[in-house]
């Protein structure tokens, strides 16, 4: 079959597209390639805004303040008791208080200093657990912000690539229609161009949905209205040489706030067990009162002093059971720590695998597949221009180039997501072992 060519303007546009599509966002195109009314912020600015305005963090801060306020009153004694007693009043004359005995007394229960110190220590444990929960939430929010920013960066790159591709294909469709109307191009070229433009319109709907979802997620994390437009400026993270797995696990043991909170929970269980055993020691109550005796008594004014104590030794079975329960709670807390540690180590390993795979894919796409796809597209363009290739071959090579560019953006974004998950897994920043290679936006 004779090979037909579309008009020269389309060929010029396709040739120009080869350099325009050769890796924007991962080579030398500026981050502000496409104008937008959305506010542009960096990833670090987004993290700072979220840590300052996130509603869940505000709740956790209030919980910590509440827990800290309880430590100030933990050593306090119980409230004193005031008693007013009237007895020996004659039933025939209940209003005649001169024949009755009246007493006003004040009593106070004294708990041992050791018990009160333990109560203060348990309250301090609660405050430290609340602080660990707050830090854990802050790290979780920061990781989610970084992941949402990576999604938005990737989406922005794909949107700009889509706009360039759509513009070129619409020019191609117009040229094909013009050539078809003069009988110099087959109808299949026109139909194929129309179908490709339609598929791009469908792809745009998906990209807009992803963008709006990522924006809503990021705005919610930053405490902003969900519909507020926002874009992420800056570069993708460079290739990072991960420390050995043992070093990452050591960092997680030292810095992961959940593990610190569980360790403090074990200490709290120990303190509660000790407090339970101290409850077998009695508490003492002292009372001092004034007595008004009936008229005619030798001494109408008198006082009363009283000392009482509880007898926990007579209820040994109950206290022994409570001590056993406290020991069991400590064992549960230790098992919880062991299980959570294993989960954290799994998260570290999964993040390490994800980062390594994403960086390998990025290198393959950027250094091998993308140059090969560009060369294939240039060859298909030259062959079509010289009537040695079908139009479908040219479109296929261009679609392949588009797919590889999109995969490159996804790989770079996956690397950023993996590093956010790694920092969340180890509870601190990844140690500086960056390679000189940078993956720029």
PAKEMAR-778291 format. One record per residue (C-alpha): residue in three letters; x negated, y negated, z. Coordinates in steps of 0.05 Angstrom, whole numbers, padded with zeros to 5 digits, always signed. Example, Ala and Ser with C-alpha at 12.3 -4.5 7.8 and 13.67 -1.06 7.14 Angstrom:
2
ALA-00246+00090+00156
SER-00273+00021+00143
END
This chain:
441
UNK+00000+00000+00000
UNK-00025-00070-00015
UNK-00048-00109+00045
UNK-00016-00177+00054
UNK-00045-00236+00092
UNK-00010-00289+00132
UNK-00026-00361+00117
UNK-00093-00392+00134
UNK-00068-00433+00193
UNK-00050-00368+00230
UNK-00118-00339+00217
UNK-00152-00401+00243
UNK-00109-00398+00305
UNK-00126-00325+00316
UNK-00201-00338+00307
UNK-00198-00395+00357
UNK-00160-00351+00406
UNK-00218-00303+00409
UNK-00261-00353+00447
UNK-00202-00382+00485
UNK-00183-00314+00512
UNK-00251-00287+00528
UNK-00244-00288+00603
UNK-00213-00353+00628
UNK-00216-00357+00703
UNK-00271-00305+00708
UNK-00323-00342+00666
UNK-00326-00417+00655
UNK-00255-00444+00650
UNK-00238-00495+00704
UNK-00187-00478+00757
UNK-00142-00536+00735
UNK-00135-00510+00664
UNK-00060-00518+00665
UNK-00026-00580+00693
UNK+00025-00567+00747
UNK+00067-00607+00795
UNK+00053-00557+00850
UNK+00007-00576+00907
UNK-00062-00545+00900
UNK-00097-00520+00962
UNK-00157-00475+00976
UNK-00152-00408+01011
UNK-00186-00435+01073
UNK-00137-00494+01076
UNK-00079-00445+01071
UNK-00107-00402+01127
UNK-00117-00464+01171
UNK-00047-00488+01157
UNK-00018-00420+01174
UNK-00056-00413+01239
UNK-00031-00482+01260
UNK+00042-00478+01238
UNK+00061-00404+01234
UNK+00125-00394+01277
UNK+00105-00325+01302
UNK+00039-00353+01327
UNK+00077-00408+01364
UNK+00118-00354+01399
UNK+00056-00315+01418
UNK+00023-00378+01445
UNK+00084-00390+01490
UNK+00081-00317+01514
UNK+00008-00327+01532
UNK+00023-00391+01570
UNK+00078-00355+01608
UNK+00031-00298+01626
UNK-00023-00345+01649
UNK+00025-00384+01693
UNK+00043-00320+01731
UNK-00029-00311+01755
UNK-00023-00374+01797
UNK+00033-00346+01840
UNK+00012-00273+01842
UNK-00024-00279+01909
UNK+00034-00316+01942
UNK+00070-00287+02002
UNK+00143-00270+01999
UNK+00192-00325+02018
UNK+00202-00337+02093
UNK+00270-00320+02122
UNK+00313-00365+02167
UNK+00363-00330+02212
UNK+00419-00361+02254
UNK+00453-00312+02302
UNK+00512-00320+02348
UNK+00530-00262+02393
UNK+00565-00246+02459
UNK+00621-00295+02442
UNK+00686-00277+02480
UNK+00742-00254+02434
UNK+00795-00290+02475
UNK+00759-00356+02465
UNK+00718-00351+02400
UNK+00712-00426+02397
UNK+00678-00431+02464
UNK+00606-00429+02442
UNK+00583-00447+02513
UNK+00598-00375+02532
UNK+00558-00348+02472
UNK+00485-00336+02459
UNK+00456-00375+02399
UNK+00390-00359+02365
UNK+00353-00392+02307
UNK+00291-00355+02282
UNK+00241-00358+02225
UNK+00207-00295+02200
UNK+00152-00282+02150
UNK+00126-00216+02120
UNK+00051-00212+02112
UNK+00021-00168+02058
UNK-00052-00149+02062
UNK-00102-00191+02024
UNK-00122-00129+01984
UNK-00052-00119+01959
UNK-00045-00192+01940
UNK-00112-00191+01903
UNK-00089-00130+01864
UNK-00024-00166+01845
UNK-00066-00224+01819
UNK-00111-00177+01781
UNK-00052-00144+01747
UNK-00024-00212+01728
UNK-00093-00230+01699
UNK-00092-00164+01660
UNK-00025-00184+01631
UNK-00052-00251+01611
UNK-00112-00220+01576
UNK-00066-00171+01540
UNK-00023-00229+01516
UNK-00087-00264+01492
UNK-00107-00202+01453
UNK-00038-00199+01422
UNK-00043-00272+01402
UNK-00111-00261+01369
UNK-00086-00199+01334
UNK-00027-00238+01306
UNK-00073-00295+01283
UNK-00117-00245+01246
UNK-00057-00211+01215
UNK-00029-00278+01191
UNK-00097-00299+01163
UNK-00103-00233+01125
UNK-00033-00239+01097
UNK-00047-00310+01075
UNK-00111-00289+01039
UNK-00073-00233+01004
UNK-00017-00280+00983
UNK-00069-00329+00957
UNK-00103-00274+00917
UNK-00036-00256+00886
UNK-00022-00329+00869
UNK-00092-00339+00839
UNK-00083-00277+00795
UNK-00013-00299+00776
UNK-00038-00368+00756
UNK-00092-00337+00712
UNK-00041-00292+00679
UNK+00007-00350+00669
UNK-00046-00391+00634
UNK-00066-00332+00591
UNK+00007-00321+00574
UNK+00017-00393+00553
UNK-00042-00390+00506
UNK-00019-00323+00477
UNK+00053-00346+00468
UNK+00031-00410+00433
UNK-00013-00370+00384
UNK+00041-00319+00370
UNK+00093-00372+00357
UNK+00046-00403+00306
UNK+00037-00334+00276
UNK+00112-00323+00273
UNK+00123-00390+00238
UNK+00068-00375+00188
UNK+00095-00305+00176
UNK+00165-00332+00164
UNK+00138-00383+00115
UNK+00098-00329+00077
UNK+00157-00281+00078
UNK+00204-00334+00049
UNK+00157-00341-00010
UNK+00149-00266-00018
UNK+00075-00265+00001
UNK+00083-00226+00067
UNK+00122-00163+00083
UNK+00182-00164+00128
UNK+00148-00117+00177
UNK+00097-00171+00194
UNK+00153-00219+00212
UNK+00190-00167+00253
UNK+00128-00147+00290
UNK+00111-00219+00307
UNK+00183-00231+00330
UNK+00181-00169+00375
UNK+00114-00190+00405
UNK+00141-00260+00421
UNK+00202-00229+00453
UNK+00159-00183+00496
UNK+00119-00243+00518
UNK+00183-00278+00540
UNK+00200-00216+00581
UNK+00131-00216+00611
UNK+00139-00289+00630
UNK+00201-00272+00670
UNK+00161-00221+00709
UNK+00104-00270+00721
UNK+00152-00323+00746
UNK+00185-00273+00793
UNK+00116-00253+00821
UNK+00096-00326+00828
UNK+00160-00346+00865
UNK+00155-00286+00911
UNK+00082-00300+00928
UNK+00097-00373+00939
UNK+00155-00356+00986
UNK+00111-00309+01025
UNK+00054-00359+01031
UNK+00101-00416+01050
UNK+00134-00373+01104
UNK+00066-00357+01133
UNK+00047-00431+01133
UNK+00113-00451+01165
UNK+00136-00489+01103
UNK+00201-00486+01064
UNK+00201-00422+01023
UNK+00215-00458+00957
UNK+00159-00509+00962
UNK+00113-00504+00900
UNK+00040-00488+00915
UNK-00021-00466+00875
UNK-00088-00439+00898
UNK-00152-00473+00877
UNK-00221-00445+00881
UNK-00258-00383+00859
UNK-00250-00310+00869
UNK-00298-00282+00921
UNK-00364-00257+00895
UNK-00387-00185+00896
UNK-00404-00167+00968
UNK-00451-00112+00989
UNK-00415-00077+01045
UNK-00453-00057+01108
UNK-00455+00018+01124
UNK-00391+00050+01150
UNK-00422+00059+01219
UNK-00437-00015+01224
UNK-00366-00033+01203
UNK-00337+00015+01255
UNK-00382-00017+01309
UNK-00357-00086+01289
UNK-00285-00061+01294
UNK-00297-00033+01363
UNK-00326-00099+01386
UNK-00280-00148+01353
UNK-00213-00115+01338
UNK-00165-00150+01387
UNK-00116-00091+01389
UNK-00171-00046+01417
UNK-00191-00099+01467
UNK-00118-00105+01488
UNK-00111-00029+01497
UNK-00175-00027+01538
UNK-00147-00081+01582
UNK-00083-00040+01586
UNK-00123+00018+01614
UNK-00153-00028+01666
UNK-00083-00052+01683
UNK-00060+00020+01692
UNK-00119+00032+01739
UNK-00100-00029+01779
UNK-00027-00008+01783
UNK-00049+00061+01807
UNK-00091+00030+01861
UNK-00034-00015+01881
UNK+00011+00045+01886
UNK-00037+00079+01933
UNK-00043+00016+01975
UNK+00032+00016+01984
UNK+00023+00071+02035
UNK-00007+00019+02082
UNK+00046-00018+02123
UNK+00065-00091+02116
UNK+00079-00133+02178
UNK+00135-00182+02191
UNK+00129-00235+02245
UNK+00190-00273+02272
UNK+00194-00331+02321
UNK+00261-00359+02346
UNK+00296-00407+02394
UNK+00353-00382+02438
UNK+00408-00422+02472
UNK+00437-00382+02530
UNK+00510-00388+02557
UNK+00529-00442+02607
UNK+00511-00422+02677
UNK+00450-00381+02657
UNK+00388-00391+02700
UNK+00350-00414+02638
UNK+00392-00439+02579
UNK+00332-00450+02533
UNK+00289-00391+02513
UNK+00249-00365+02455
UNK+00242-00299+02418
UNK+00181-00268+02385
UNK+00185-00206+02342
UNK+00136-00162+02304
UNK+00161-00109+02255
UNK+00128-00063+02206
UNK+00150-00014+02153
UNK+00130+00059+02158
UNK+00110+00084+02088
UNK+00077+00145+02119
UNK+00146+00174+02134
UNK+00161+00173+02059
UNK+00099+00207+02033
UNK+00135+00246+01978
UNK+00159+00183+01944
UNK+00091+00149+01946
UNK+00054+00211+01923
UNK+00102+00216+01864
UNK+00090+00143+01846
UNK+00015+00154+01848
UNK+00021+00214+01802
UNK+00063+00172+01754
UNK+00010+00117+01755
UNK-00045+00166+01738
UNK-00002+00193+01681
UNK+00008+00122+01655
UNK-00068+00113+01654
UNK-00077+00177+01614
UNK-00024+00154+01564
UNK-00060+00087+01557
UNK-00126+00123+01543
UNK-00093+00168+01491
UNK-00062+00107+01459
UNK-00130+00074+01454
UNK-00161+00137+01423
UNK-00105+00142+01371
UNK-00109+00068+01354
UNK-00184+00072+01347
UNK-00177+00129+01297
UNK-00126+00088+01258
UNK-00172+00027+01257
UNK-00230+00070+01231
UNK-00184+00095+01176
UNK-00165+00023+01158
UNK-00239+00005+01155
UNK-00254+00063+01109
UNK-00194+00050+01064
UNK-00214-00023+01057
UNK-00286-00003+01041
UNK-00261+00044+00986
UNK-00214-00009+00958
UNK-00268-00062+00955
UNK-00319-00016+00923
UNK-00269+00007+00870
UNK-00244-00063+00854
UNK-00315-00091+00847
UNK-00334-00033+00801
UNK-00273-00045+00758
UNK-00288-00119+00755
UNK-00359-00105+00731
UNK-00336-00055+00679
UNK-00282-00101+00652
UNK-00326-00163+00651
UNK-00392-00133+00627
UNK-00368-00076+00582
UNK-00295-00073+00563
UNK-00283-00147+00553
UNK-00343-00157+00505
UNK-00322-00094+00468
UNK-00250-00118+00461
UNK-00274-00186+00437
UNK-00318-00153+00385
UNK-00261-00108+00363
UNK-00215-00168+00356
UNK-00266-00207+00315
UNK-00276-00146+00270
UNK-00201-00137+00261
UNK-00194-00211+00244
UNK-00250-00208+00192
UNK-00221-00144+00162
UNK-00151-00172+00158
UNK-00178-00236+00126
UNK-00213-00195+00073
UNK-00152-00150+00060
UNK-00184-00089+00092
UNK-00137-00080+00152
UNK-00063-00080+00167
UNK-00030-00136+00205
UNK-00011-00085+00259
UNK-00084-00069+00270
UNK-00098-00143+00283
UNK-00040-00148+00332
UNK-00061-00084+00368
UNK-00132-00110+00377
UNK-00106-00175+00404
UNK-00059-00139+00452
UNK-00117-00096+00476
UNK-00157-00158+00490
UNK-00099-00187+00529
UNK-00091-00123+00569
UNK-00165-00121+00587
UNK-00164-00194+00608
UNK-00103-00181+00652
UNK-00136-00120+00682
UNK-00198-00162+00697
UNK-00156-00212+00736
UNK-00122-00156+00774
UNK-00189-00124+00792
UNK-00217-00190+00817
UNK-00154-00203+00857
UNK-00156-00132+00886
UNK-00227-00146+00909
UNK-00203-00208+00947
UNK-00145-00168+00977
UNK-00193-00113+00998
UNK-00239-00162+01033
UNK-00180-00193+01069
UNK-00159-00124+01093
UNK-00231-00108+01114
UNK-00236-00171+01156
UNK-00170-00152+01188
UNK-00195-00081+01200
UNK-00260-00102+01234
UNK-00231-00163+01269
UNK-00284-00211+01244
UNK-00316-00239+01181
UNK-00354-00191+01136
UNK-00429-00198+01150
UNK-00465-00239+01097
UNK-00494-00192+01045
UNK-00470-00226+00982
UNK-00502-00210+00916
UNK-00523-00268+00871
UNK-00468-00249+00823
UNK-00406-00292+00828
UNK-00337-00280+00799
UNK-00312-00350+00784
UNK-00242-00373+00771
END
